[in-house]
Amino acid sequence: MTGIPDAWGTPQYHLLVGACGQAEAHHDSYERTGSLRDLEFALAVFTEVLRVARNVDIRSTAANGLGTARWSRYERFGDLADLDAAVGLFRDALAMYPNERTPATPSFHANLGGVLRLRWRRTGVEADLVESVTQVRAALAATGPTHPRRAGRLTNLADGLLTLSLRYDDSSALAEAVEVSREAVTAAGPGDDLAGMLSNLAEILRLRYRSTNGRERVLLDEAVERGREAVAAAGDRHPLRARFESNLALVLVDRYAAGRHPADLAEAGRLAEHAVRATPEGHPNRAERMLVLAGIRRAEVTRLAAEVPRLREARRLARAARDAAAAVPEGHYLRADALLGEAAALTVWAVSGEPKAYQEAITILRRVARDPTAPVRVRVEAARRWANALLASSRGRDLAGARQAYHLAVELLPRTAPRRVTHADRERHLGAFVGLARDAAACAISAGDPLDALRLLEHGRGVLLGHALDARTELTELRRRRADLADRFEAVRNAFDRPEGIGFSSLPDDLTVPGEDRHALARDWDALLEEIRGVDDLAGFLRPPPVDDLLAEIARRGPVVVLNISGLRCDALVLAGGGVRVVPLRLSLDQVVDRARRLRAAVTRTNRPSLPAPLREEARSTVAETLDWLWATVAAPVLDVLAPPSGSRLWWVPTGPLTSLPLHAAGPADGPGVLDRVVSSYAPTVRSLVTAWRSRPAARTAVPLVVALPQTPGLGDLPNVPTEVRMLTARYPGSAVLLGARAVRRSVLDALPRHPWLHFAGHAVSAADGSADGHLVLHDHAAAPLTVADIARLRLTRAEIAYLSACDTGVSHEDLNDEALHVAGACHIAGFRHVVGTAWAIDDAVAPGVAADFYARLSGADDAASALHQAVRTLRAAQPDRPALWAPFLHVGP
């Protein structure tokens, strides 16, 4: 370095180092006081030092300082050129040490990560977001546990993970962000911004609460506590106090939504209003704070769901939402959300008495729905609201316009549940649009197009089931044409089959798929599909079969009845003879929801011996009334049209709340019903049924894997389970039996691929009430439950029959009833062609007899539906006045 004028130790060196120190001091002063003169001084000095310096250490210091100052100026004035310049300056600083790590390089990494993430917020360029987290991890890796900047860098990483979770709606990034942010608060020292760290933690906890669908309320309460601590720690002079107030307002309004405590909403309104007043015009965060305030105002106006807001309040709400949307510039990552909020406020105004507001809302919703740069979830929601607004404003007459909007929404819907996020996230995303495909189909039926209705139902229902069917696809033709592509496809598919990691960052083993790997695998999957479909005659690889192909297969196999239950109308689509016939049903969505809930409450009580006799009799009566109602409103109208020969097969594809009602057992108490007319089976979707029909022939001989738990830790004993075990081992010598303490998660998962038949006798937990994931209860269930997601992830190529002698194995949560996300559906997804499940709790004393009768009538796997049908008829004949005993048993499959 001796050949340059500012080599270490020279007067020029000391002069330039001193200049950098002065610039840093003025920048620090700006951060404390907001004085623009200090910021301008820092900018000018760093610029001049960088112009004249030749020493690499001085140049890197000046580049980093100038980048930080340009960053500050962006936050003050919002000029994107400042942000772009800061990114370039931090890159330059790092490039000065291509093969060397200095004490300063971690700061360069951290700063680059921060401005990249900030630029992503403004421009939406995904590469900036991904690189930002990589840069922050590099900074943290070089920061020891006692380093004074460790807390700040942990906060930076937490913010990057939070941003990733917001972009992809990936809860694994959010889960890691919670832990990293908590660690940052713990590690904070005297020089750290504890108020900022607490506020960030509050926001991360709030979003984590949302990602659990409200199950973990403790997260929300902790978020309120941390948010209040942040505001208190900031005092009145903290430059970011407005941000902390706005963040706390968001937490409080979420807690209001969860608990409906007016004090939470009132406090949120005061905080949000103060935050907006404290944020000057042109500030880059003003738009976000105005959106928070507008959302709170909407909650205030519509706080009573049954109350239509007064016209003046609705007008004020629309004005606030319009102002908030106008404050969000084009290209901002919240622009689409802002417009959606404006349209929602306009719709409230229209409902309150200003019908012209509908047209303005429709214009906004149409624009958002068609915007390819908007987040997919926002586009789907906008398209759905667009359709609803058209129907409301035209009193249902504008079917053509509504169909256009519904088509777009359903077309986009599967993209809201991409493979890159966790199974739980995909469930949550789809649950947000419950009923969309059914409403779209109802609109098509009203327009006289039942074929289109069927297409919409097949595209918009069973999205996760479609993913599983894709993973189980036969590769024979692909391997014949391109063995290399088949090998690559199998490799990616096998990688996806690993259990999901609990966090986003990479783990040191190959047992799980962390978020980073999952996102990379998803990109590989999409690119590989595009490559495969480019091969001659493989353009249809993993594409759903056309509806005409489905109808042709049904014409050969037997009638299928798709039951569409929508708030717009309810119909049966009878698929037979290669065509579709519409049978209008004289019932409503609300009636089906009410019947399903009353039935669930009744069957929960009817088998409780401790229940007083009058209440038990009332519950039994409810079950009988439900079966009679199902017969009169659904089954009889369909069977009257079909007029099937006695004992023939019929497949039901129910939708919505009808999926939890026993169509196969419908019938009047004093006459023949479905059990006397047809042998019923269920299918989640028409595609899944056709796929099962087309799979290889069922095995003629097999012995089951018997998983049986007469006693389960923490749950009631099932004294009749040993009877089932003895029956099975006597009928099928050589059966593999996992009994009691041997029936643990690991042993069951290891055994399943080796046995084409499964008989499970024990407890199961339904996801119907939303308090837990559906799962089979094994001996080690407290530590490692065998969940629906675990089962659905399997690819059992030889699976034939799963007989689930357990309670509630065929019931989903009502927000996911179109996804077959229950234990029976998961077994079907995993590869079992035939699944015997239950619609509610079964009697332990009755279960062995039904199972024994079923197996006595079974000569091969494809006899499963008929065998169960006869076994249930036998039980009904013995207990005709107790339908709760015999009606829950159902068959899923071909």
Buried (B, 14 or more C-beta within 10 A) or exposed (E): EEEBEBEEEBEBBEEBBEBBEBBBEBBEBBBEEEEEEBBBBBBBBBBBBBEBBBBBBBBBBBBBBBBBBBBBBBBBEBBBEBBBBBBBBBBBBBEBBEEEEBEBBBBBBBBBBBBBBBBBBBBBEEEBBBBBBBBBBBBBEBBEEEBEBBBBBBBBBBBBBBBBBBBBBBBBBBBBBBBBBBBBBEBBEEEBBBBBBBBBBBBBBBBBBBBBBBEBEEBBBBBBBBBBBBBEBBEEEBEBBBBBBBBBBBBBBBBBBBEEEEEBBBBBBBBBBBBBEBBEEEBBBBBBBBBBBBBBBBBBBBBEEEEEBEEEBBBBBBBBBBBBBEBBBEEBBBBBBBBBBBBBBBBBBBBBBBEEBBBBBBBBBBBBBBBEEBBBBBBBBBBBBBBBBBBBBEEEEBBEBBBBBBBBBBBBBBEBBBBBBBBBBBBBBBBBBBBBBBBBBBBBBBBEBBBBBBBBBBBBBBBBBBBBBBBBBEBEEBBEBBEEBBEBBEEBBEBBEBEBBBBBBBBEEEEBBBBBBBBBBBEBBEEBBEBBEEEEEBEEBBEBBEBEEBBEBBBEBBBBBBBBBBBBBBBBBBBBEEEBBBBEBEBBBEBBBEBBBBBBEBBBBBBEEEBEEEEBEBBBEBBBBBBBBBBBBBBBBBBEBBEBEEEEBBBBBBBBBBBBBBBBBBBBBEEEBBBEBBBBBBBBBBBBBBBBBEBEEBBEEBBBBBBBBBBBEEEEEBEBBBBBBEBBBEBBEEBBBBBBEBBBBEBBBEBBBEBBBBBBBBBBBBBBEBEBBBBBBBBBBEEBBBBBBBBBBBBBEEBBBBBBBBBBBBBBBBBBBBBBBBBBBBBBBBBBBBBBBBBBBBBBEBBBBBBBBBBEBBEBBBBBBBBBBBBBBBBBEEBEEBBBBBBBBBBBBB
